[in-house]
Amino acid sequence: MNARPHTVCAIVGYDGSPAASAVIDVGTALFPRARAWMTHMWSPPFASETLRRRLWAGTGHVDDFVDAIEREGEREAARIAGVGVTLAKAAGWDAEPLVRRIYGGEGLEFAQLAEKFDPDLVLLGSRGLGGTAAALGSVSDVAAHYTPRPVLVAPHPMLLAEQEALAAGPVLVGWDGSAGAEAAYETAVRLFPGREVLRVRVEQAGEHDDGAGVVTVRAAHRHGRSAHSVAEALAGAARARGAALLVVGSQGHSMVREMLLGSVTMGALHLAHRPVMVVPRRDRASA
């Protein structure tokens, strides 16, 4: 008798924006019937300026005003998380809300939640949880480099072909034979048991199949074999093969070193235009 399929558990960032709703679309396409903590983080003062003025006019003391702001902020945060739960359940997930009050550092907070709840992955949008353009230091970037579990970053918007590939497209894994690449490959095989998983090596040679599921693609000459050209080649391979997502390994170096814009991981996050999963070298579930 075959073993019962593993139910994927995910911490999902949700802030009520269109990009956050797209994260649910991506997640439910890749992981049907998963369990999800729909996570919303809020920072005081949460309420709008108009609401803050109303609250101030109705209170006689600054402490009462602060309490009112906290109360309204918690209520609105719970409402937003509830909307995320409703959307996730409608798409087939077993979902529950997870609300956290913070004072900045959303990416680090996701890393801490991953340490506490030990999910299979953390799922975030590439535009940051506030809808800002992806940039060095955004929520998804920081989470990808600090979180001890795989972080899957979903882009927004996605083209029709990229959306369609989510259902049954292959999974491409950046491959260089390192421990980080090995962890990425093992995690991809574990999380996508019904998918074709291909390892992609970037060299300055034409594309060919090395056998054993390893494909070699060519790096762009104009960049040499820089981190940018490797990431660009991986993104091109994912596009050419209609991949559902691209998986890359994190080498486990210091935050400062890994957050350099020239790293392959950072390049993949910003160039792939399709979901990218960053796997830490010491992913506990794949060890």
C-alpha positions in Angstrom: 0.0 0.0 0.0 1.3 3.4 -0.9 2.1 5.8 1.9 -0.4 8.6 2.4 0.9 11.8 0.7 2.4 14.4 3.0 0.2 17.4 3.7 2.3 20.5 3.1 2.1 23.1 5.8 2.9 26.7 5.0 3.1 30.1 6.7 1.6 32.5 4.1 2.0 36.3 4.3 -1.2 38.1 3.6 -1.9 41.9 3.7 -5.1 42.2 1.7 -3.4 43.5 -1.4 -3.9 42.1 -5.0 -0.3 40.8 -4.8 -1.2 38.9 -1.6 -4.3 37.4 -3.3 -2.0 36.3 -6.1 0.2 34.5 -3.6 -2.9 32.4 -2.6 -3.5 31.6 -6.3 0.1 30.5 -6.7 0.2 28.5 -3.5 -3.0 26.6 -4.0 -2.0 25.7 -7.6 1.4 24.3 -6.4 0.2 22.7 -3.2 -3.5 21.7 -3.4 -5.1 20.7 0.0 -2.2 22.2 2.0 -2.6 23.5 5.5 -1.8 27.3 5.9 -1.4 29.9 8.5 -2.6 33.1 6.9 -0.3 35.6 8.5 -0.9 39.3 8.8 1.5 41.6 10.6 0.6 45.1 11.7 2.5 48.0 13.2 0.9 50.8 15.3 -0.4 53.3 14.5 -2.4 51.1 12.2 -5.5 53.2 11.7 -5.9 55.8 9.0 -5.3 59.5 9.7 -9.0 60.1 9.6 -9.8 57.4 12.1 -7.0 58.6 14.4 -8.5 62.1 14.4 -11.9 60.6 15.3 -10.4 58.6 18.1 -8.4 61.5 19.4 -11.5 63.7 19.5 -13.4 61.1 21.4 -10.8 60.6 24.1 -9.6 62.9 26.9 -6.2 61.4 27.7 -3.3 60.2 25.6 -3.4 56.8 27.3 -7.0 56.4 26.2 -6.1 57.4 22.7 -3.3 54.8 22.6 -5.6 52.1 23.9 -8.2 53.0 21.2 -5.5 52.9 18.5 -4.4 49.4 19.7 -8.0 48.2 19.8 -8.9 49.4 16.3 -5.6 48.1 14.9 -6.1 44.6 16.3 -9.6 44.5 15.0 -8.6 45.6 11.5 -5.6 43.2 11.5 -7.9 40.3 12.5 -10.4 41.3 9.7 -7.6 41.2 7.0 -6.3 37.9 8.2 -9.8 36.5 8.2 -10.3 37.6 4.5 -7.1 35.7 3.7 -8.5 32.6 5.5 -11.7 32.8 3.5 -9.9 33.0 0.2 -7.6 30.2 1.1 -10.4 27.9 2.2 -12.4 28.7 -1.0 -9.3 27.6 -3.0 -9.1 24.3 -1.1 -6.7 24.9 1.7 -7.2 24.1 5.4 -6.4 27.6 6.7 -6.4 29.5 10.0 -5.5 33.1 10.8 -2.2 34.2 12.4 -1.9 37.8 13.5 1.3 39.5 14.8 1.8 43.0 16.1 5.3 44.2 15.2 7.3 47.4 15.1 9.1 46.8 11.8 11.3 43.9 10.5 8.6 41.8 8.9 11.1 39.6 7.2 12.8 38.7 10.5 9.4 38.1 12.1 8.6 35.5 9.4 12.0 33.8 10.1 11.0 33.6 13.8 7.6 32.2 13.0 9.2 29.6 10.8 11.4 28.6 13.7 8.4 28.4 16.0 5.9 26.6 13.8 8.3 24.6 11.7 6.3 24.6 8.5 7.4 23.0 5.2 7.8 26.5 3.7 7.1 30.2 4.0 5.1 31.7 1.1 5.4 35.4 0.4 4.8 37.9 -2.4 7.8 39.3 -4.3 6.5 42.9 -4.0 6.8 43.0 -0.3 3.8 42.7 2.0 3.0 46.4 1.6 2.9 46.3 -2.2 6.2 48.1 -2.8 8.4 47.2 -5.7 10.9 44.4 -5.0 14.2 45.7 -3.8 17.2 44.7 -1.7 15.9 44.5 1.9 12.3 43.9 1.0 10.2 41.5 3.2 10.6 38.6 0.8 14.4 39.2 0.4 15.1 39.4 4.1 12.9 36.4 4.9 14.6 34.3 2.2 18.0 34.9 3.7 17.1 34.6 7.4 14.4 31.9 7.5 15.6 28.4 8.5 12.9 26.8 6.2 12.4 27.1 2.5 10.9 30.4 1.3 8.8 30.5 -1.8 8.4 33.9 -3.4 5.5 34.4 -5.7 5.7 37.2 -8.3 2.9 39.5 -9.3 1.7 40.0 -11.9 2.3 36.8 -13.8 1.7 36.2 -17.5 -0.9 33.6 -18.7 1.7 31.1 -19.7 3.4 31.4 -16.3 0.1 30.9 -14.5 -0.8 27.8 -16.6 2.6 26.3 -15.9 1.8 26.2 -12.2 -0.6 23.3 -12.6 1.8 20.7 -14.1 5.0 22.3 -15.2 8.4 20.9 -14.2 10.4 22.1 -11.2 13.9 23.5 -12.1 16.7 23.4 -9.6 19.8 25.5 -9.9 22.7 23.0 -9.8 26.4 23.3 -9.1 27.0 20.2 -7.1 27.3 22.1 -3.8 25.7 21.2 -0.5 23.2 24.1 -1.0 22.2 22.8 -4.4 21.8 19.3 -3.0 19.5 20.5 -0.2 17.5 22.4 -2.8 17.1 19.4 -5.0 16.1 17.1 -2.1 13.6 19.6 -0.9 12.1 20.0 -4.4 11.7 16.2 -4.8 10.1 16.0 -1.4 7.6 18.8 -1.8 6.7 18.0 -5.5 6.5 14.2 -5.6 4.4 14.1 -8.7 6.4 16.6 -10.7 9.4 16.3 -13.0 12.4 17.8 -11.2 15.3 18.9 -13.3 18.7 20.1 -12.1 20.1 22.9 -14.3 23.8 23.7 -14.5 24.9 27.0 -16.0 28.1 26.9 -18.1 29.5 28.7 -21.1 28.4 26.0 -23.5 25.3 25.2 -25.5 22.3 23.5 -23.8 22.5 19.7 -23.5 21.3 17.0 -21.2 24.0 15.5 -19.1 21.8 12.5 -18.1 20.5 11.7 -14.6 18.2 14.7 -14.8 21.0 17.4 -15.2 20.6 19.9 -18.0 23.4 22.4 -18.9 22.5 25.8 -20.2 24.6 28.6 -21.5 25.4 31.8 -19.7 25.2 35.1 -21.5 28.6 36.1 -23.0 28.1 39.8 -22.2 28.2 39.2 -18.5 30.7 36.3 -18.5 29.9 33.7 -15.8 28.9 36.3 -13.2 26.2 35.7 -10.6 23.8 37.9 -12.7 24.4 35.8 -15.8 23.9 32.6 -14.0 20.6 33.8 -12.5 19.6 35.1 -16.0 20.4 31.7 -17.6 18.4 29.9 -14.9 15.4 32.2 -15.5 15.7 31.7 -19.2 15.7 27.9 -18.8 12.6 28.1 -16.6 10.9 30.1 -19.2 12.0 27.9 -22.1 10.9 24.7 -20.4 7.6 26.1 -19.1 8.7 25.5 -15.5 6.2 25.8 -12.6 8.9 27.3 -10.4 12.7 27.7 -10.0 14.4 26.4 -6.9 17.8 27.7 -5.7 19.9 26.9 -2.7 21.2 29.3 -0.1 24.8 28.7 0.8 24.3 29.7 4.5 26.8 32.6 4.5 26.4 35.7 6.6 23.5 38.1 6.0 25.7 40.8 4.6 27.4 38.5 2.1 24.2 36.8 0.9 22.3 40.0 0.5 24.7 41.4 -2.2 22.7 42.1 -5.3 25.2 40.1 -7.4 24.4 36.8 -5.7 22.7 34.1 -7.7 19.9 33.8 -5.2 19.1 37.5 -5.3 19.3 37.5 -9.1 16.9 34.6 -9.4 14.4 36.3 -7.1 14.4 39.4 -9.2 14.8 38.0 -12.7 12.7 34.8 -12.9 9.2 36.3 -13.3 7.8 33.1 -11.9 7.8 31.5 -8.4 11.2 31.0 -6.9 11.9 28.9 -3.8 15.0 29.5 -1.8 16.2 26.5 0.3 18.6 26.9 3.2 21.5 24.5 3.1 20.5 23.1 6.5 16.8 22.6 5.7 15.8 20.3 8.6 13.1 18.4 6.7 15.5 17.4 4.0 18.4 16.5 6.3 
